[in-house]
Amino acid sequence: MIKPKHDIARVKETIAEYFLKQVDVTVNLGRNKVLRYCGRLSGVYPALFTVSPDDKGFLGKTSYSYAEVLCGSVKVKPVKRAEG
């Protein structure tokens, strides 16, 4: 049996650390379609989290489950700020 590297609790902890911060979101839509956008992690809930996109004309899903992150269909990472 293969031991998993991650579990849902660790994913929830990681996402909770990004609360109210700017994040890069990459969503695998299937059939070689990938959606990327930047936004602010606006909500962290027991079963899902929400991202408010920076682009006001954005039409799409902005709430994701932790299972989508665990499976790899959604990737969330903090935005690196340029030191000036």
C-alpha positions as CSV (number, residue, x, y, z in Angstrom):
1,M,0.0,0.0,0.0
2,I,1.3,3.4,-0.9
3,K,1.3,5.9,1.9
4,P,-0.1,9.3,0.8
5,K,2.2,12.4,1.2
6,H,-0.6,14.7,1.9
7,D,-4.0,14.5,3.6
8,I,-7.0,16.8,3.6
9,A,-6.2,18.3,7.0
10,R,-2.8,19.4,5.8
11,V,-4.4,21.0,2.7
12,K,-6.9,22.9,4.9
13,E,-4.1,24.2,7.1
14,T,-2.1,25.4,4.1
15,I,-5.1,27.1,2.5
16,A,-6.0,28.8,5.9
17,E,-2.5,30.3,6.0
18,Y,-3.2,32.1,2.7
19,F,-6.5,33.7,4.0
20,L,-6.8,37.4,2.9
21,K,-3.6,37.2,0.9
22,Q,-3.0,37.4,-2.9
23,V,-2.7,34.0,-4.5
24,D,-2.1,32.5,-8.0
25,V,-4.8,30.0,-8.9
26,T,-4.3,27.3,-11.6
27,V,-7.4,25.2,-12.5
28,N,-7.2,22.1,-14.7
29,L,-10.4,22.1,-16.7
30,G,-9.6,18.9,-18.6
31,R,-8.8,18.2,-22.3
32,N,-5.6,20.3,-22.0
33,K,-7.5,23.4,-20.9
34,V,-5.9,25.3,-18.0
35,L,-7.2,28.5,-16.4
36,R,-4.8,30.8,-14.5
37,Y,-5.7,33.9,-12.6
38,C,-4.6,36.0,-9.6
39,G,-6.9,36.9,-6.7
40,R,-7.4,37.3,-3.0
41,L,-8.4,34.3,-0.9
42,S,-11.6,35.7,0.5
43,G,-13.1,32.9,2.5
44,V,-12.1,29.7,4.3
45,Y,-14.9,27.4,5.2
46,P,-15.1,23.8,6.5
47,A,-15.8,22.2,3.1
48,L,-14.5,24.8,0.6
49,F,-12.6,28.1,0.1
50,T,-13.3,31.1,-2.1
51,V,-11.1,33.3,-4.2
52,S,-12.0,36.8,-5.4
53,P,-10.4,37.3,-8.8
54,D,-8.6,40.6,-9.4
55,D,-10.2,40.8,-12.9
56,K,-13.7,42.3,-12.5
57,G,-14.8,40.8,-15.8
58,F,-13.9,37.3,-14.7
59,L,-16.7,34.8,-15.3
60,G,-16.1,31.5,-13.7
61,K,-16.1,29.4,-10.6
62,T,-14.4,31.0,-7.7
63,S,-15.1,28.5,-4.9
64,Y,-13.1,25.2,-4.7
65,S,-13.1,22.2,-2.4
66,Y,-10.1,21.0,-0.5
67,A,-10.4,17.7,-2.3
68,E,-9.8,19.5,-5.7
69,V,-6.5,20.8,-4.3
70,L,-5.6,17.3,-2.9
71,C,-6.3,15.7,-6.3
72,G,-4.3,18.3,-8.1
73,S,-7.0,19.7,-10.3
74,V,-6.7,23.1,-8.5
75,K,-3.3,24.6,-7.4
76,V,-3.1,27.6,-5.1
77,K,0.1,29.4,-4.2
78,P,0.9,32.7,-2.7
79,V,2.0,35.6,-5.0
80,K,5.7,36.4,-4.7
81,R,6.1,40.1,-4.0
82,A,8.9,41.9,-5.7
83,E,11.4,43.4,-3.3
84,G,12.2,46.9,-4.4
